[in-house]
Amino acid sequence: MDASNPFLPLLAVVLAYLVGSLSFAVIVSRVLGLNDPRTYGSKNPGATNVLRSGSKPAAIATLLLDGAKGWLPVMLVARFGAPYGLLEGTLALVGLAAFLGHLFPVFFRFKGGKGVATALGVLLGFSSILGLAAAASWLVIAFFFRYSSLASLVACVFAPVYYIFGDGVAWYMDKSVLLSMSVMALLLVWRHAENINRLIKRASGGEEGTNYEEIVYEGYGTAGVAIMVRAMTDNRNRTAADIRHLFNKHGGSLGQTG
């Protein structure tokens, strides 16, 4: 702990965890009268799964709020903590606590999301340049490969690397912050274990699978989401090509909303 009085760093960490425990995917869905995201699709309380409800505003709100709950505690400690003895050690713990709150939220029986947006918010709190670099990595991979899970994995693994190589150029590296980022990266990989296995099987040709994320990125919009949900709930192993066929078949009645 940084301060001579350990109560303040401990209080900051606990508060960061409680803020992180606010599962905005569930909260936003309830406020907007949507189904609980833990009951459909991937059952993950995150922005991507909320998008499967067909509500873009709900998905965007979830994404921004999940990011904000990671950024806010870190920013407050970084900007106002020094006079109270809250230095880099506390900053690292606060960021990690907010992230762990999202993964294991005390208000939602410790069943949370995968933590991508919250991790990005924490990185932005550590350094806006670092956060933007990680976000740019996500966008590049998502654009070229059409998999948000792959983009998330690349961004989270590259973040500590960026932090190391940016030392003395864009920031001064702190070992406790690096450790915090590394732990978050490992936890993100663990939370994406199922996605990793699916990606490996597809790369080896062992599983064609359904790339729901690709359908979203191709701009099928709300209509595409509706068909995704239909494909996921009819107990058939549909491929991306199958879903495109469904879209083309029903495009006249659903309309392409982009």
MORAWO-V511001 format. One record per residue. RES is the residue in one small letter. OMEGA is omega in radians with two decimals (* if undefined). D_CENTER is the distance of its C-alpha to the mean C-alpha in Angstrom with 1 decimal. Layout:
BEGIN
res=[RES RES]
omega=[OMEGA OMEGA]
d_center=[D_CENTER D_CENTER]
END
This chain:
BEGIN
res=[m d a s n p f l p l l a v v l a y l v g s l s f a v i v s r v l g l n d p r t y g s k n p g a t n v l r s g s k p a a i a t l l l d g a k g w l p v m l v a r f g a p y g l l e g t l a l v g l a a f l g h l f p v f f r f k g g k g v a t a l g v l l g f s s i l g l a a a a s w l v i a f f f r y s s l a s l v a c v f a p v y y i f g d g v a w y m d k s v l l s m s v m a l l l v w r h a e n i n r l i k r a s g g e e g t n y e e i v y e g y g t a g v a i m v r a m t d n r n r t a a d i r h l f n k h g g s l g q t g]
omega=[-3.06 -3.01 3.06 3.03 -3.05 -3.10 -3.08 3.07 3.14 3.11 3.13 -3.14 -3.14 3.12 3.11 3.11 -3.13 3.07 3.11 -3.11 3.09 -3.11 -3.01 3.05 3.13 -3.09 -3.14 3.14 3.12 -3.13 -3.10 3.09 3.14 3.09 3.09 -3.09 3.09 -3.08 -3.13 3.12 3.13 -3.08 3.11 3.11 -3.14 -3.04 -3.12 3.14 3.08 3.11 3.13 3.08 -3.11 -3.11 3.08 3.11 3.13 -3.14 3.14 3.12 3.12 -3.14 -3.10 -3.11 3.08 3.07 -3.09 -3.11 3.01 -3.09 -2.99 -3.12 3.14 3.14 -3.11 3.11 -3.12 -3.03 -3.01 -3.01 -3.02 -3.14 -3.14 3.12 3.12 -3.03 -2.98 3.13 3.10 3.12 -3.14 -3.13 3.12 3.10 3.13 -3.14 3.11 3.12 3.12 3.08 3.11 -3.12 -3.07 -3.05 -3.11 -3.11 -3.08 3.05 3.05 3.10 -3.05 -3.08 -3.09 2.93 -3.07 -3.11 3.14 3.09 3.11 3.09 3.10 3.13 3.09 3.09 3.08 3.14 3.13 3.13 3.12 3.13 3.13 3.10 3.11 3.11 3.11 3.09 3.12 -3.08 -3.12 -3.13 3.14 -3.11 -3.03 -3.06 3.04 3.09 3.13 3.14 3.10 3.12 3.13 -3.14 3.13 -3.11 -3.07 3.12 -3.11 -3.07 3.10 3.11 3.08 -3.08 3.14 -3.06 3.10 -3.12 3.13 3.13 -3.13 -3.12 3.04 -3.02 3.04 -3.04 -3.13 3.08 3.10 3.11 3.11 3.13 -3.13 3.09 3.11 3.14 3.12 3.13 3.10 3.08 3.12 -3.12 3.14 -3.08 3.14 3.10 3.14 3.12 3.14 3.12 3.12 3.13 3.13 -3.14 -3.14 3.13 -3.10 -3.12 3.11 3.02 3.11 3.14 -3.12 -3.11 -3.12 -3.13 3.13 -3.08 -3.14 3.02 3.13 2.99 -3.08 3.11 3.12 3.12 3.12 3.14 3.06 -3.13 3.11 -3.12 -3.10 -3.04 -3.13 3.02 3.05 3.13 -3.08 3.06 3.10 3.13 3.11 -3.09 3.07 3.11 3.10 -3.13 -3.13 -3.12 -3.07 -3.07 -3.11 -3.10 -3.09 -3.12 3.10 -3.02 3.08 *]
d_center=[28.2 29.3 31.5 35.0 34.0 31.1 30.5 28.6 26.0 25.6 25.4 22.7 20.6 21.2 20.4 17.1 16.3 17.6 15.6 12.3 13.9 13.9 11.8 11.8 11.1 14.4 16.1 15.7 16.8 19.7 20.7 20.9 22.6 20.2 19.9 17.6 14.5 15.3 18.5 17.8 16.0 13.7 14.1 10.5 9.9 6.8 7.5 8.5 10.8 12.1 13.2 15.3 17.3 18.7 17.7 16.1 16.7 14.9 11.7 12.1 12.9 9.9 7.6 10.2 10.9 7.6 7.8 11.5 11.7 10.5 12.8 15.8 17.0 16.9 18.6 21.2 22.1 22.3 24.4 26.5 26.5 29.1 32.2 31.2 30.7 26.9 26.3 24.0 24.0 22.9 20.3 18.7 19.0 17.6 14.4 14.1 15.3 12.7 9.9 12.3 12.9 9.5 10.1 13.8 14.6 18.3 18.7 17.3 19.2 16.6 14.6 11.0 7.6 5.9 4.2 2.1 3.3 5.8 6.6 7.3 9.2 11.1 12.0 13.4 15.3 16.7 17.8 17.1 18.4 16.1 12.9 14.5 15.4 12.0 10.9 14.2 13.7 10.7 13.0 16.0 14.8 13.4 16.7 19.0 17.6 15.9 13.2 9.5 9.3 11.9 10.5 7.4 10.2 12.5 10.6 9.9 13.5 15.0 13.9 16.6 19.0 18.7 19.3 22.4 23.9 23.4 25.5 28.6 27.5 24.6 24.4 26.1 24.2 24.1 24.0 22.3 19.4 19.3 19.4 16.5 14.3 15.8 15.2 11.4 11.6 13.9 11.8 8.8 11.7 13.2 10.5 10.6 14.4 15.3 13.6 15.4 18.6 18.4 18.0 20.9 23.0 22.6 23.4 26.5 27.5 27.5 25.2 24.9 22.4 20.7 18.1 16.8 14.1 17.2 18.9 16.4 16.4 20.2 20.5 21.7 20.1 20.9 23.7 21.5 19.2 22.4 23.6 20.5 20.8 24.5 24.0 21.8 24.3 27.5 27.4 27.8 26.0 25.6 24.7 23.1 26.7 27.6 25.1 26.3 29.8 28.9 27.6 30.8 32.9 31.5 30.7 33.9 33.1 29.3 29.3 26.7 24.8 22.6]
END
